[in-house]
Amino acid sequence: MRVYVAGAYSADDVVGILNNMNKGIRLSTQVLLKGFSPFCPWLDFQFQLNLREDETLTVDDYYRYSIDWLKVSDVILLVPGWENSGGTLEEIRIAKELGIPVFETLEELETYRSEKFT
């Protein structure tokens, strides 16, 4: 099952951003360990680190590619603290428009999987 993991990325300072990345990557790791296939937007920084001098990616490029993955995901799982993230609120709106279920905990996601696929 393809799980789009959504939550805050931005923050007021670099420590806040790193904390958000840690929470998102950790939950994505837990999702993978449970046998799901997570999309983890907090790993995007690796694209930025691999750009050459003549290459650029914009915030809009990252948003577009993330939303493309959201549209083909089976479900969304929210990282705690998502409530104040404008990006996450938009992702939830799109998911609901497309009929993609949204879960707030890994336990809810596991229950959904066991009810749907057993």
Sequence and secondary structure as in RCSB ss.txt:
>XXXX:A:sequence
MRVYVAGAYSADDVVGILNNMNKGIRLSTQVLLKGFSPFCPWLDFQFQLNLREDETLTVDDYYRYSIDWLKVSDV
ILLVPGWENSGGTLEEIRIAKELGIPVFETLEELETYRSEKFT
>XXXX:A:secstr
 EEEEE     SSHHHHHHHHHHHHHHHHHHHHTT EEE GGGTHHHHHT  TT    HHHHHHHHHHHHHT SE
EEE TTGGG HHHHHHHHHHHHHT  EESSHHHHHHHHHHHH 
